[in-house]
């Protein structure tokens, strides 16, 4: 059943910000008139959906509305006849009234402009009051074209990406990405067209009433790029890549950024499959790895031109990470950095974090701690939780660097949302005096708050408890050492959490708490368990460290480290 197979695309997007047009209300009579207008809108909508000829009428409405949208800029004189045709078929078409308003503006007829402006106000607010544009509460519309006009009425935004989605509560939803200008971040809005499913249920083969399949095919036949992208996505999930790319190519020709992004991903995947000679096992176009690579990059660039931050991030990383001699994907550090910085400026924290990590490590970019600090700060200013915590950890490792002045306030704000990792980060910064005066008392207070939060969480957040216990045991800052407390919280966690009790790193921490409290025989026994678990889990990456710690415990020593 398609209902559960059209995936919801996840992009790092800014939330939708809406500004409502105000309905003409004033005295009691005006309010009553507005209420009557809203009732008329509901009644007209119900009548349109109840029309037994809807399956025949709707394609004509869609065709006229599509034509009206295409003529808005270049041929406004033709909008009069087309807008009138739309309104005759569907009296409450937002698209039809918008077209007529534009027509009367062009011919300078004030009465016509006022009539359709008032109608637009009522229709716009009726849609806006139907939800908030989120996945949980989408705006209710009847045709996709009204979503395009709705975006125009919201700060003159233009839709650059769209795809149909399905959920339990909204079996036919439309997710759009829009922006006011090329420099603006994309804004996501979700619309609900599920009311069309029941009236159109008799289309095509017998099916469940809430299945969107036949409706999507109807839309696709009307060159609906969102429907084409949805069908292409469904086929890609079935690994029918040849058919999937055909539908997605159709959608991309209509200027659908999401289709370009999906094509870039598919072609990138197929390039990898071709490189390992596995493409014969899947339904894919039979072309070379180099051609797949070219197509992937071409689609990334088309998506970037339409504002895709996701493609900026992906292509930027590809240019920096590439070790290929491929003519289309040679390593290009300047271009990669430029794309990632653009993505970061448009709100993608991952782009700044990637640049920060690479400048800090020196693995793919030249080691530059100052630049790393700047990129971490830029990511943190986007109020991304992972970025804030990563920045704090970076500063602990490079504590000679000056933190951004917003870091502590933003971390404190995150901690107030019961984020235990933010509490640990604040404890680390206070322990070292980074960003504020050093305070062991405040550091311990944050650590204990983090443990209480972790213990109260559904999954107990074992990693948080382990980190606090290790810090309070292994720190070389003597006033910060709390070995008894560390042993207590590890005892409680390891005794009631079977998964944690088999974790080599957690066993290592547990052993160190006993060593810090003078019980080296218990520490040795626990450390041998840690080593056995590492062998069982094939964790060769940590065996040397675990064995080194075992030798120290056997020698009556505690593991100490210079930082929290």
C-alpha positions as CSV (number, residue, x, y, z in Angstrom):
1,X,0.0,0.0,0.0
2,X,1.5,3.3,-1.1
3,X,0.3,5.0,2.0
4,X,3.3,3.8,4.1
5,X,5.8,3.8,1.3
6,X,6.0,7.5,0.2
7,X,8.8,8.6,2.6
8,X,8.9,11.9,4.3
9,X,12.0,13.8,3.3
10,X,14.1,15.2,6.2
11,X,16.2,18.3,5.5
12,X,17.7,20.8,7.8
13,X,15.2,23.5,7.3
14,X,14.1,26.7,8.9
15,X,10.6,26.7,10.4
16,X,7.8,28.4,8.5
17,X,7.1,32.0,9.4
18,X,3.7,33.3,8.4
19,X,2.2,36.7,8.2
20,X,-1.6,36.8,7.8
21,X,-3.5,39.2,5.6
22,X,-6.1,40.8,7.8
23,X,-9.8,40.3,7.0
24,X,-11.9,43.4,6.6
25,X,-13.6,43.6,10.0
26,X,-14.7,46.6,12.0
27,X,-18.1,46.9,13.7
28,X,-20.4,44.0,14.7
29,X,-22.0,44.0,11.2
30,X,-18.5,43.6,9.7
31,X,-17.7,40.7,12.0
32,X,-21.0,39.0,11.2
33,X,-20.3,39.5,7.5
34,X,-16.9,37.9,7.9
35,X,-18.4,34.9,9.7
36,X,-21.0,34.5,6.9
37,X,-18.2,34.7,4.3
38,X,-16.3,31.9,6.2
39,X,-19.4,29.8,6.2
40,X,-19.9,30.4,2.5
41,X,-16.3,29.2,1.9
42,X,-16.9,26.0,3.8
43,X,-20.2,25.4,2.0
44,X,-18.7,26.1,-1.4
45,X,-15.7,23.8,-0.6
46,X,-18.1,21.0,0.5
47,X,-20.2,21.4,-2.7
48,X,-17.1,21.3,-4.9
49,X,-15.9,18.1,-3.3
50,X,-19.4,16.5,-3.4
51,X,-19.8,17.1,-7.1
52,X,-20.3,13.7,-8.7
53,X,-18.4,15.0,-11.8
54,X,-15.3,16.0,-9.7
55,X,-13.1,13.3,-11.3
56,X,-13.8,15.0,-14.7
57,X,-13.9,18.6,-13.4
58,X,-10.7,18.6,-11.3
59,X,-8.3,18.0,-14.2
60,X,-9.8,21.0,-16.0
61,X,-9.5,23.2,-12.9
62,X,-5.9,22.1,-12.5
63,X,-5.1,22.9,-16.1
64,X,-6.6,26.4,-15.9
65,X,-5.0,27.1,-12.6
66,X,-1.6,25.9,-13.9
67,X,-2.0,28.2,-16.9
68,X,-2.9,31.2,-14.7
69,X,0.3,30.7,-12.6
70,X,2.4,30.5,-15.7
71,X,1.0,33.8,-17.1
72,X,1.2,35.9,-14.0
73,X,4.3,37.7,-14.9
74,X,4.5,37.8,-18.7
75,X,0.9,37.9,-20.0
76,X,-1.4,39.4,-17.4
77,X,-4.0,40.4,-20.0
78,X,-4.9,36.8,-20.6
79,X,-5.5,36.3,-16.9
80,X,-9.1,37.7,-17.1
81,X,-10.5,34.9,-19.3
82,X,-8.5,32.2,-17.5
83,X,-9.3,33.5,-14.0
84,X,-13.0,33.7,-14.9
85,X,-12.9,30.1,-16.2
86,X,-11.3,28.9,-12.9
87,X,-13.9,30.7,-10.8
88,X,-16.8,29.3,-12.8
89,X,-15.6,25.8,-12.1
90,X,-14.3,26.4,-8.6
91,X,-15.7,29.6,-7.0
92,X,-13.3,29.6,-4.0
93,X,-10.1,29.0,-5.9
94,X,-7.4,31.1,-4.3
95,X,-5.5,30.9,-7.6
96,X,-8.5,32.1,-9.7
97,X,-9.1,35.2,-7.5
98,X,-5.4,36.0,-7.5
99,X,-5.3,35.8,-11.3
100,X,-8.3,38.1,-11.6
101,X,-6.9,40.6,-9.1
102,X,-3.7,40.7,-11.2
103,X,-5.7,41.1,-14.3
104,X,-7.7,44.1,-12.9
105,X,-4.5,45.7,-11.6
106,X,-3.1,45.5,-15.1
107,X,-6.2,47.1,-16.8
108,X,-6.4,49.6,-13.9
109,X,-10.0,48.7,-12.8
110,X,-10.1,49.6,-9.1
111,X,-13.6,48.0,-8.5
112,X,-12.4,44.6,-9.8
113,X,-9.2,44.8,-7.8
114,X,-11.1,45.5,-4.6
115,X,-13.6,42.7,-5.2
116,X,-11.0,40.1,-5.7
117,X,-8.6,41.5,-3.0
118,X,-11.4,41.1,-0.4
119,X,-12.1,37.6,-1.6
120,X,-8.4,36.7,-1.4
121,X,-8.3,38.1,2.2
122,X,-11.1,35.8,3.3
123,X,-9.8,32.7,1.4
124,X,-6.2,33.3,2.7
125,X,-7.3,33.6,6.3
126,X,-9.6,30.6,6.0
127,X,-6.6,28.5,4.9
128,X,-4.4,30.0,7.5
129,X,-6.9,29.3,10.3
130,X,-7.1,25.7,9.3
131,X,-3.7,24.8,10.7
132,X,-0.2,26.1,11.3
133,X,1.7,24.6,8.3
134,X,3.4,21.9,10.3
135,X,3.4,18.1,9.8
136,X,1.0,17.7,12.8
137,X,-1.3,20.6,11.8
138,X,-1.0,21.3,8.0
139,X,-3.0,23.9,6.2
140,X,-6.1,22.5,4.4
141,X,-6.3,23.2,0.6
142,X,-8.1,21.7,-2.3
143,X,-5.5,22.1,-5.1
144,X,-1.7,22.3,-5.0
145,X,-1.9,25.6,-7.0
146,X,-3.5,27.3,-4.0
147,X,-0.3,26.4,-2.0
148,X,1.7,28.4,-4.6
149,X,-0.6,31.4,-4.3
150,X,-0.6,31.1,-0.5
151,X,3.2,31.3,-0.6
152,X,3.1,34.4,-2.8
153,X,0.7,36.1,-0.3
154,X,3.2,35.2,2.5
155,X,6.0,37.7,1.9
156,X,6.0,37.0,-1.9
157,X,7.6,33.6,-1.5
158,X,8.1,31.3,-4.4
159,X,7.9,27.5,-4.0
160,X,11.1,25.8,-5.3
161,X,10.6,22.3,-4.0
162,X,7.6,20.1,-3.3
163,X,6.6,16.5,-2.8
164,X,3.5,14.7,-1.6
165,X,3.7,12.8,1.7
166,X,1.4,10.5,3.6
167,X,0.9,10.0,7.3
168,X,-1.7,8.2,9.5
169,X,-3.6,11.4,10.1
170,X,-3.0,13.1,6.7
171,X,-2.9,10.5,3.9
172,X,-2.4,13.1,1.2
173,X,-0.1,15.9,2.4
174,X,2.0,18.3,0.4
175,X,5.4,19.5,1.7
176,X,6.7,22.6,0.1
177,X,10.0,24.6,0.3
178,X,9.8,28.2,-0.5
179,X,11.9,31.4,-0.3
180,X,11.4,35.1,-0.9
181,X,14.6,35.6,-2.8
182,X,17.8,33.7,-3.7
183,X,19.6,34.9,-0.5
184,X,16.7,33.8,1.8
185,X,16.7,30.5,3.7
186,X,14.2,27.9,2.6
187,X,11.0,27.7,4.6
188,X,9.0,24.4,4.9
189,X,5.2,24.4,4.9
190,X,2.9,21.4,4.9
191,X,-0.6,21.3,3.3
192,X,-3.4,18.7,3.6
193,X,-5.3,17.6,0.5
194,X,-6.8,14.5,2.1
195,X,-10.3,15.6,1.5
196,X,-9.8,14.8,-2.2
197,X,-9.3,11.1,-1.6
198,X,-12.9,10.1,-0.8
199,X,-14.5,11.9,-3.8
200,X,-11.8,10.5,-6.1
201,X,-11.7,7.0,-4.7
202,X,-13.4,5.5,-7.8
203,X,-10.5,6.5,-10.0
204,X,-8.5,3.6,-11.5
205,X,-8.3,0.2,-9.8
206,X,-10.2,-0.6,-6.5
207,X,-8.3,0.6,-3.5
208,X,-8.5,1.8,0.1
209,X,-10.3,5.1,0.3
210,X,-7.3,6.8,2.0
211,X,-4.7,5.5,-0.5
212,X,-3.3,8.4,-2.5
213,X,-2.0,6.3,-5.5
214,X,-4.6,7.0,-8.1
215,X,-4.9,10.7,-7.1
216,X,-1.1,11.0,-7.5
217,X,-1.4,9.5,-11.0
218,X,-4.1,12.0,-11.9
219,X,-2.0,14.8,-10.6
220,X,1.1,13.5,-12.5
221,X,-0.9,13.4,-15.7
222,X,-1.5,17.1,-15.2
223,X,2.3,17.6,-15.0
224,X,2.2,18.0,-11.2
225,X,5.9,18.1,-10.3
226,X,5.2,17.2,-6.7
227,X,3.3,14.0,-7.8
228,X,6.1,13.1,-10.2
229,X,8.6,13.4,-7.4
230,X,6.5,11.3,-5.1
231,X,6.1,8.5,-7.6
232,X,9.9,8.7,-8.4
233,X,10.7,8.4,-4.7
234,X,8.4,5.4,-4.2
235,X,10.0,3.6,-7.2
236,X,13.5,4.4,-5.8
237,X,12.5,2.8,-2.5
238,X,11.8,-0.3,-4.5
239,X,15.2,0.0,-6.2
240,X,13.6,0.5,-9.5
241,X,16.0,3.2,-10.3
242,X,15.5,3.3,-14.1
243,X,11.8,4.1,-13.7
244,X,12.5,6.3,-10.6
245,X,15.0,8.6,-12.4
246,X,12.5,9.0,-15.3
247,X,9.8,10.4,-13.0
248,X,12.3,12.5,-11.1
249,X,13.8,13.9,-14.3
250,X,10.3,15.0,-15.3
251,X,9.8,16.7,-12.0
252,X,13.1,18.4,-12.1
253,X,12.4,20.0,-15.5
254,X,9.5,21.8,-13.8
255,X,12.0,23.3,-11.3
256,X,11.5,21.0,-8.4
257,X,14.6,21.3,-6.1
258,X,13.6,18.2,-4.2
259,X,13.7,16.1,-7.4
260,X,17.2,17.4,-8.2
261,X,18.3,16.5,-4.7
262,X,16.9,13.0,-4.9
263,X,18.4,12.5,-8.4
264,X,21.8,13.6,-7.1
265,X,21.5,11.0,-4.3
266,X,20.4,8.2,-6.6
267,X,23.1,8.9,-9.2
268,X,25.7,9.2,-6.5
269,X,24.7,5.8,-5.1
270,X,24.7,4.2,-8.6
271,X,28.2,5.6,-9.2
272,X,29.3,3.7,-6.2
273,X,27.5,0.5,-7.3
274,X,29.0,0.8,-10.7
275,X,32.5,1.2,-9.2
276,X,32.0,-2.1,-7.3
277,X,30.4,-3.9,-10.4
278,X,27.1,-4.4,-8.6
279,X,24.8,-2.4,-10.8
280,X,23.7,-5.4,-12.8
281,X,21.7,-6.6,-9.7
282,X,19.5,-3.6,-9.6
283,X,17.1,-1.8,-12.0
284,X,19.4,1.1,-13.1
285,X,20.3,2.9,-16.2
286,X,23.3,1.2,-17.8
287,X,25.9,4.0,-17.9
288,X,29.4,4.4,-16.6
289,X,30.5,5.4,-13.1
290,X,31.8,8.7,-14.6
291,X,28.5,9.4,-16.2
292,X,26.6,8.7,-12.9
293,X,29.0,11.0,-11.1
294,X,28.5,13.7,-13.7
295,X,24.7,13.4,-13.4
296,X,24.9,13.5,-9.6
297,X,27.0,16.6,-9.5
298,X,24.8,18.3,-12.2
299,X,21.7,17.7,-10.1
300,X,23.4,18.9,-6.9
301,X,24.3,22.1,-8.8
302,X,20.7,22.5,-10.1
303,X,19.4,22.0,-6.6
304,X,21.9,24.5,-5.2
305,X,20.7,27.1,-7.8
306,X,17.2,26.7,-6.4
307,X,18.5,27.1,-2.8
308,X,19.2,23.6,-1.6
309,X,21.3,23.8,1.5
310,X,21.4,20.0,1.7
311,X,23.1,19.9,-1.7
312,X,25.5,22.7,-0.7
313,X,26.5,20.6,2.3
314,X,26.8,17.3,0.4
315,X,28.7,18.6,-2.6
316,X,31.0,20.7,-0.4
317,X,32.0,17.6,1.5
318,X,32.4,15.6,-1.7
319,X,34.9,18.2,-3.0
320,X,36.9,18.1,0.2
321,X,36.8,14.4,0.8
322,X,37.3,13.2,-2.8
323,X,40.4,11.2,-3.5
324,X,39.2,10.4,-7.0
325,X,40.8,11.2,-10.3
326,X,37.3,11.4,-11.8
327,X,37.2,14.4,-14.2
328,X,33.9,15.5,-12.6
329,X,34.9,15.1,-8.9
330,X,38.4,16.1,-8.5
331,X,39.4,17.3,-5.0
332,X,38.7,21.1,-4.8
333,X,39.3,22.5,-1.3
334,X,38.4,26.2,-2.1
335,X,35.1,25.2,-3.8
336,X,34.2,22.8,-1.1
337,X,34.8,25.3,1.7
338,X,32.8,28.0,-0.2
339,X,29.8,25.6,-0.5
340,X,30.0,24.6,3.1
341,X,30.2,28.2,4.3
342,X,27.2,29.1,2.1
343,X,25.3,26.2,3.7
344,X,26.2,27.3,7.1
345,X,25.2,30.9,6.4
346,X,21.8,29.6,5.4
347,X,21.4,27.7,8.7
348,X,23.1,24.4,8.2
349,X,25.0,23.8,11.5
350,X,26.5,20.5,10.1
351,X,28.3,22.4,7.5
352,X,30.0,24.7,10.0
353,X,30.7,21.6,12.3
354,X,32.4,19.7,9.5
355,X,34.7,22.7,8.7
356,X,35.4,23.1,12.5
357,X,36.3,19.4,13.0
358,X,38.6,19.4,9.9
359,X,40.4,22.6,10.9
360,X,40.8,21.3,14.5
361,X,42.1,17.8,13.4
362,X,44.1,18.8,10.3
363,X,43.0,15.6,8.5
364,X,41.4,17.0,5.4
365,X,42.0,20.8,5.8
366,X,45.1,22.6,7.1
367,X,45.1,22.6,10.9
368,X,44.0,25.9,12.2
369,X,42.6,26.1,15.7
370,X,41.6,29.8,15.4
371,X,39.5,29.0,12.3
372,X,38.1,25.9,14.0
373,X,37.0,28.1,16.9
374,X,35.3,30.5,14.5
375,X,33.4,27.7,12.8
376,X,32.3,26.1,16.1
377,X,31.1,29.5,17.3
378,X,29.1,30.0,14.0
379,X,27.5,26.6,14.4
380,X,26.7,27.3,18.1
381,X,25.0,30.6,17.2
382,X,22.5,28.6,15.1
383,X,21.3,27.2,18.5
384,X,21.9,23.7,17.3
385,X,22.2,21.4,20.4
386,X,24.9,19.2,19.0
387,X,26.9,22.2,17.9
388,X,26.7,23.8,21.3
389,X,27.9,20.7,23.0
390,X,30.6,20.0,20.4
391,X,31.9,23.5,20.8
392,X,32.2,23.2,24.5
393,X,34.1,19.9,24.1
394,X,36.4,21.5,21.6
395,X,37.2,24.4,24.0
396,X,38.0,21.9,26.8
397,X,40.6,20.3,24.5
398,X,41.9,23.8,23.3
399,X,41.3,25.8,26.5
400,X,43.7,28.6,25.5
401,X,41.1,29.8,23.0
402,X,38.5,32.4,23.8
403,X,35.0,31.1,23.5
404,X,32.2,33.0,21.8
405,X,30.4,35.2,24.3
406,X,27.0,33.5,23.4
407,X,28.2,30.0,24.2
408,X,27.5,30.0,28.0
409,X,24.1,31.7,27.8
410,X,23.0,29.3,25.0
411,X,24.3,26.2,26.8
412,X,22.5,27.4,30.0
413,X,19.3,27.8,27.9
414,X,19.7,24.3,26.6
415,X,20.4,22.9,30.0
416,X,17.2,24.5,31.2
417,X,15.4,22.3,28.7
418,X,16.6,19.2,30.7
419,X,19.5,18.5,28.3
420,X,21.9,16.4,30.5
421,X,24.8,16.7,28.0
422,X,24.5,20.5,28.1
423,X,24.8,20.3,31.9
424,X,27.9,18.2,31.6
425,X,29.4,20.7,29.1
426,X,28.7,23.5,31.5
427,X,30.3,21.6,34.3
428,X,33.5,21.1,32.2
429,X,33.6,24.8,31.3
430,X,33.2,25.9,34.9
431,X,35.8,23.4,36.1
432,X,38.4,24.9,33.8
433,X,37.2,28.5,34.0
434,X,36.4,28.7,30.3
435,X,34.2,31.7,29.5
436,X,33.8,32.6,33.1
437,X,35.6,32.4,36.5
438,X,36.7,28.9,37.5
439,X,34.3,27.4,40.1
440,X,34.6,23.8,41.3
441,X,31.4,24.1,43.3
442,X,29.4,25.2,40.2
443,X,31.0,22.5,38.1
444,X,30.1,19.7,40.6
445,X,26.6,21.2,40.8
446,X,26.2,20.9,37.0
447,X,27.6,17.4,37.0
448,X,25.1,16.2,39.7
449,X,22.2,17.9,37.8
450,X,23.2,16.0,34.7
451,X,23.3,12.7,36.6
452,X,19.8,13.3,38.1
453,X,18.5,14.2,34.6
454,X,20.1,11.1,33.1
455,X,18.8,8.8,35.8
456,X,15.3,10.2,35.4
457,X,15.3,9.7,31.6
458,X,13.6,6.8,29.9
459,X,16.8,5.2,28.7
460,X,18.8,6.4,31.7
461,X,21.4,8.1,29.4
462,X,24.2,5.8,30.5
463,X,26.8,7.7,28.5
464,X,26.1,10.9,30.6
465,X,26.5,9.0,33.9
466,X,29.7,7.3,32.6
467,X,31.2,10.6,31.6
468,X,30.5,12.3,34.9
469,X,31.9,9.4,36.8
470,X,35.0,9.3,34.7
471,X,35.5,13.0,35.1
472,X,35.1,13.1,38.8
473,X,37.5,10.1,39.2
474,X,40.2,10.7,36.6
475,X,40.5,14.5,36.8
476,X,43.9,15.9,38.0
477,X,42.1,18.9,39.5
478,X,42.1,17.6,43.1
479,X,39.3,19.8,44.4
480,X,37.1,18.4,41.6
481,X,37.6,14.7,42.5
482,X,34.5,13.0,43.9
483,X,35.5,9.3,43.8
484,X,32.9,8.1,46.3
485,X,30.0,9.8,44.4
486,X,31.4,8.5,41.1
487,X,31.5,4.9,42.4
488,X,28.0,5.3,43.8
489,X,26.4,6.4,40.5
490,X,28.3,3.7,38.6
491,X,27.2,1.0,41.0
492,X,23.6,2.0,40.6
493,X,23.8,2.1,36.8
494,X,25.7,-1.1,36.3
495,X,23.6,-3.1,38.7
496,X,20.3,-2.3,37.0
497,X,21.3,-1.8,33.4
498,X,22.4,-5.0,31.7
499,X,23.3,-3.3,28.5
500,X,25.6,-0.8,30.3
501,X,27.2,-3.6,32.4
502,X,28.6,-5.3,29.2
503,X,29.9,-2.0,27.7
504,X,33.8,-2.1,27.8
505,X,34.2,1.6,28.3
506,X,31.7,1.7,31.1
507,X,33.3,-1.2,32.9
508,X,36.6,0.6,32.5
509,X,35.2,3.7,34.3
510,X,33.6,1.5,36.9
511,X,36.9,-0.1,37.6
512,X,38.6,3.2,37.9
513,X,36.1,4.4,40.5
514,X,37.0,1.4,42.7
515,X,40.7,2.1,42.2
516,X,40.2,5.7,43.2
517,X,38.6,4.5,46.4
518,X,41.5,2.1,47.2
519,X,39.8,-1.2,46.2
520,X,42.3,-2.3,43.6
521,X,41.3,-6.0,43.7
522,X,37.8,-5.0,42.7
523,X,39.2,-2.7,40.1
524,X,41.3,-5.5,38.6
525,X,38.3,-7.8,38.5
526,X,36.1,-5.3,36.7
527,X,38.9,-4.4,34.3
528,X,39.3,-8.0,33.3
529,X,35.5,-8.0,32.6
530,X,36.0,-4.9,30.4
531,X,38.8,-6.7,28.4
532,X,36.7,-9.8,28.0
533,X,33.7,-7.8,26.8
534,X,36.0,-6.0,24.3
535,X,37.2,-9.3,22.9
536,X,33.6,-10.6,22.7
537,X,32.5,-7.5,20.9
538,X,35.6,-7.5,18.6
539,X,36.6,-4.0,20.0
540,X,40.3,-4.2,19.0
541,X,40.3,-0.4,18.9
542,X,40.3,-0.1,22.7
543,X,42.1,-3.3,23.8
544,X,45.5,-1.5,24.2
545,X,44.0,1.2,26.4
546,X,42.1,-1.4,28.5
547,X,45.2,-3.5,29.0
548,X,47.3,-0.4,30.0
549,X,44.7,0.5,32.6
550,X,44.7,-3.1,33.9
551,X,48.4,-2.9,34.4
552,X,48.1,0.4,36.3
553,X,45.4,-1.1,38.6
554,X,47.5,-4.1,39.3
555,X,50.3,-1.7,40.2
556,X,48.0,0.1,42.6
557,X,47.6,3.2,40.5
558,X,44.5,5.3,39.5
559,X,44.0,6.6,36.0
560,X,44.3,10.4,35.9
561,X,43.9,12.8,33.0
562,X,44.7,16.5,32.7
563,X,41.2,17.6,31.7
564,X,37.7,17.0,33.1
